[in-house]
Amino acid sequence: MAQANERNHSVDISTHTIFIPGATSGIGLALALRLKAAGSTVIIGGRRTALLEQLAKEHDFSTVRIDTADPASVLTARDEVLAQYPNVDTLIAMAGIMAAEDVHSADFLVTAESTVVTNVLGPIRLIAAFVEHLQAQADAAIITVSSGLAHTPVAAFPTYNGSKAFIHRFTDTLRLQLADTSIQVLEIVPPGVRTDLTPGQAEFEHFLPLDAFVDEVVTLLQAQDGSEILVEAVKPMRFAEVNGAYDQMVAAINPGL
Ligand SMILES: NC(=O)c1ccc[n+]([C@@H]2O[C@H](COP(=O)([O-])OP(=O)(O)OC[C@H]3O[C@@H](n4cnc5c(N)ncnc54)[C@H](OP(=O)(O)O)[C@@H]3O)[C@@H](O)[C@H]2O)c1
């Protein structure tokens, strides 16, 4: 699908200095390992400090403790990262949470609010913290992480679906606003991938294996001629509404409703 302000850029994954808040596990960690192996310098971030220390030892990563739900932590981490790596040119706003919610239950609001803080305010805070630095770099990128659920919702996760729909449209708009800068704005749109994002998900047979997903993402990042990184498996969800298949797709991922 044609995107506004298409720049047809690819990302040379061997030359960048990349900060990934949300890379202590799952997609972020798998992507960090691929990008580092390809030759980029990768700084990983997250809240779990023991895991950060372990990953630094095991894989020789630079690490930073960051809680994207805390505005002060985002700024402290930004300052730490840029002090050590003044050439950071790529931000991958990976950190996210996914918690089941029921609007009828007493804890609905707590879950909904924390989802918005991490999945919506987190990327906004990160981008606000880094944009000035990034636009001073010759070849920079901001990469957000939405979801197929931004386009085809699953019933148990209303705020999560909404948070990722926000990321999709926010990313589109950011791309327009940054069109005259050195920053290209990309969006990774994962389908269901086997990680520990939700309980038991790492074993879901109908989700993509993590390695297969990240292999496809890396290929698309290098070859991409669109602003969305769309692996084959996410396309039915991503384009359901466009293709007139929205009701069928919603029914398919919400069996029994
Ligand atoms: N797996 C899927 O099926 C799927 C599908 C669509 C989209 N996604 C998106 O992909 C991203 C990565 O998820 P994943 O599947 O790889 O799950 P994951 O293994 O649970 O990874 C989530 C990462 O986000 C970090 N994180 C969460 N809250 C944070 C916070 N407040 N501050 C800093 N870091 C935080 C976690 O690190 P710490 O716990 O150490 O802080 C962890 O590194 C998320 O944005 C998710 O919504 C995943």
The ligand as an SDF file (V2000), in Angstrom:
LIG
                    3D

 48 52  0  0  0  0  0  0  0  0999 V2000
    4.7440  -10.9510   20.8180 N   0  0  0  0  0  0  0  0  0  0  0  0
    3.6940  -10.5510   20.1220 C   0  0  0  0  0  0  0  0  0  0  0  0
    2.8260  -11.3480   19.7560 O   0  0  0  0  0  0  0  0  0  0  0  0
    3.5450   -9.0920   19.7860 C   0  0  0  0  0  0  0  0  0  0  0  0
    2.5900   -8.7610   18.8080 C   0  0  0  0  0  0  0  0  0  0  0  0
    2.4190   -7.4130   18.4980 C   0  0  0  0  0  0  0  0  0  0  0  0
    3.1810   -6.4500   19.1150 C   0  0  0  0  0  0  0  0  0  0  0  0
    4.1020   -6.8200   20.0580 N   0  0  0  0  0  0  0  0  0  0  0  0
    4.8610   -5.7570   20.7110 C   0  0  0  0  0  0  0  0  0  0  0  0
    6.2410   -6.0550   20.6650 O   0  0  0  0  0  0  0  0  0  0  0  0
    6.8760   -5.4010   21.7740 C   0  0  0  0  0  0  0  0  0  0  0  0
    7.7900   -6.4050   22.4690 C   0  0  0  0  0  0  0  0  0  0  0  0
    6.9740   -7.3980   23.0690 O   0  0  0  0  0  0  0  0  0  0  0  0
    7.4500   -8.9230   23.2280 P   0  0  0  0  0  0  0  0  0  0  0  0
    6.4320   -9.7770   22.5810 O   0  0  0  0  0  0  0  0  0  0  0  0
    8.8530   -9.0480   22.8530 O   0  0  0  0  0  0  0  0  0  0  0  0
    7.2450   -9.1300   24.8130 O   0  0  0  0  0  0  0  0  0  0  0  0
    8.2640   -9.2010   26.0290 P   0  0  0  0  0  0  0  0  0  0  0  0
    9.2210  -10.3330   25.8980 O   0  0  0  0  0  0  0  0  0  0  0  0
    7.4050   -9.1450   27.2530 O   0  0  0  0  0  0  0  0  0  0  0  0
    9.1170   -7.8650   25.8900 O   0  0  0  0  0  0  0  0  0  0  0  0
    8.6710   -6.6450   26.3810 C   0  0  0  0  0  0  0  0  0  0  0  0
    9.8870   -5.7730   26.5890 C   0  0  0  0  0  0  0  0  0  0  0  0
    9.4140   -4.4780   26.9880 O   0  0  0  0  0  0  0  0  0  0  0  0
   10.1070   -4.1100   28.1640 C   0  0  0  0  0  0  0  0  0  0  0  0
    9.2460   -3.2370   28.9630 N   0  0  0  0  0  0  0  0  0  0  0  0
    7.9610   -3.4190   29.3450 C   0  0  0  0  0  0  0  0  0  0  0  0
    7.5620   -2.3820   30.0940 N   0  0  0  0  0  0  0  0  0  0  0  0
    8.6250   -1.5290   30.1770 C   0  0  0  0  0  0  0  0  0  0  0  0
    8.8310   -0.2800   30.8210 C   0  0  0  0  0  0  0  0  0  0  0  0
    7.8810    0.3220   31.5680 N   0  0  0  0  0  0  0  0  0  0  0  0
   10.0360    0.3080   30.7120 N   0  0  0  0  0  0  0  0  0  0  0  0
   11.0260   -0.2660   29.9590 C   0  0  0  0  0  0  0  0  0  0  0  0
   10.8830   -1.4490   29.3400 N   0  0  0  0  0  0  0  0  0  0  0  0
    9.6890   -2.0720   29.4600 C   0  0  0  0  0  0  0  0  0  0  0  0
   10.4520   -5.4070   28.8650 C   0  0  0  0  0  0  0  0  0  0  0  0
   11.6010   -5.2210   29.6690 O   0  0  0  0  0  0  0  0  0  0  0  0
   11.6040   -5.1480   31.2790 P   0  0  0  0  0  0  0  0  0  0  0  0
   10.5390   -6.0620   31.7790 O   0  0  0  0  0  0  0  0  0  0  0  0
   12.9960   -5.5770   31.6390 O   0  0  0  0  0  0  0  0  0  0  0  0
   11.3470   -3.7120   31.5840 O   0  0  0  0  0  0  0  0  0  0  0  0
   10.7900   -6.3010   27.6910 C   0  0  0  0  0  0  0  0  0  0  0  0
   12.1330   -6.1150   27.3220 O   0  0  0  0  0  0  0  0  0  0  0  0
    5.7740   -4.8290   22.6410 C   0  0  0  0  0  0  0  0  0  0  0  0
    5.6160   -3.4490   22.3650 O   0  0  0  0  0  0  0  0  0  0  0  0
    4.5480   -5.6020   22.1780 C   0  0  0  0  0  0  0  0  0  0  0  0
    3.3490   -4.9000   22.4000 O   0  0  0  0  0  0  0  0  0  0  0  0
    4.3110   -8.1070   20.3900 C   0  0  0  0  0  0  0  0  0  0  0  0
  1  2  1  0
  2  3  2  0
  2  4  1  0
  4  5  1  0
  4 48  2  0
  5  6  2  0
  6  7  1  0
  7  8  2  0
  8  9  1  0
  8 48  1  0
  9 10  1  0
  9 46  1  0
 10 11  1  0
 11 12  1  0
 11 44  1  0
 12 13  1  0
 13 14  1  0
 14 15  2  0
 14 16  1  0
 14 17  1  0
 17 18  1  0
 18 19  2  0
 18 20  1  0
 18 21  1  0
 21 22  1  0
 22 23  1  0
 23 24  1  0
 23 42  1  0
 24 25  1  0
 25 26  1  0
 25 36  1  0
 26 27  1  0
 26 35  1  0
 27 28  2  0
 28 29  1  0
 29 30  1  0
 29 35  2  0
 30 31  1  0
 30 32  2  0
 32 33  1  0
 33 34  2  0
 34 35  1  0
 36 37  1  0
 36 42  1  0
 37 38  1  0
 38 39  2  0
 38 40  1  0
 38 41  1  0
 42 43  1  0
 44 45  1  0
 44 46  1  0
 46 47  1  0
M  CHG  2   8   1  16  -1
M  END
$$$$
